[in-house]
Amino acid sequence: MLAGIARIHIYFREINKAEKERCQTENLLVRFGRILDNSFNEIYVFNAETFKFTQVNVGACRNLKYSMKELTHLTPLDLKPEFSKETFEELISPLKTGQKPMVIFETLHKRKDETLYPVEIRLQLMKDESPPVFIAIVQNIAKRKNDKEMLMNYARELERSNKELERSNKELERSNKELEEFAFIASHDLQEPLRKITTSGDYLLDKAKNLDKHSRKYINRMQKSAYRMKYFIEDLLSLARVASKPAPFELVNLEKMVKTVCEDMGNLIHSTQGVVNIKNLPAIEGDKNQLYQLFMNIILNALKYK
């Protein structure tokens, strides 16, 4: 008798354990269903033959503005205006034949108020269900489409800017060519008369010893004006060279550079009784022609305002 009671007690404990596991499983399924039902994504279950919706989640009702009852009287074709029955059958054919486990595509969904919004759909066929059903998980991709459109607009704007830059570069090349032509003209046609003036002035100052002080003063003025004009032309030439094709930097000995400038300006320095002291100048990296022009301008201004 006691043994029998003990066996019944053990039997009830086993039933309680199985019941507890079953309740836990049901709770998990209920919770999972509640999560899916309240998902922002639209979830549809529809009959594989009639296409009638059998289940839809709250997200679908919220996005489409239909009630749950209204949606159960509709099919996917009522929501996808770009599809006919034939084109939809063609889309799901790989699922029915088993060629694909899932079909992913983009389309438009039509709300109850006839407005449209872009969506991405993941569609699967559950053949083992009775009857077989399709499950569709739908994501609103309006933001992604907007971002993509913004990116495409940016790409078009970038392409337009590149074309504009290319046109500007061609225009710059044309301008540089004109500057080079100007430099050639200035070098040959403008400086030659100045060389003759300065040479003639130097000759007069050197040979005409008995010229009166007044005449020598005018010759000196003529020489200074000719030298200034020469330097102005050289400034223009330097500007043309920099604008058309900047020269590469090289190591320049500034002491030798200034000595060369003083030799080239010897007559002007002598006629103005100027003195240039050169001492401990370094060697630096730079544009040789521009440095020459820099020191020439410095010495010229010093002689002019001494």
Summary of the structure (lengths in Angstrom):
residues: 306
radius of gyration: 47.0
end to end distance: 137.1
largest distance: 161.3
contacts: 785
relative contact order: 0.06
helix: 64%
strand: 15%
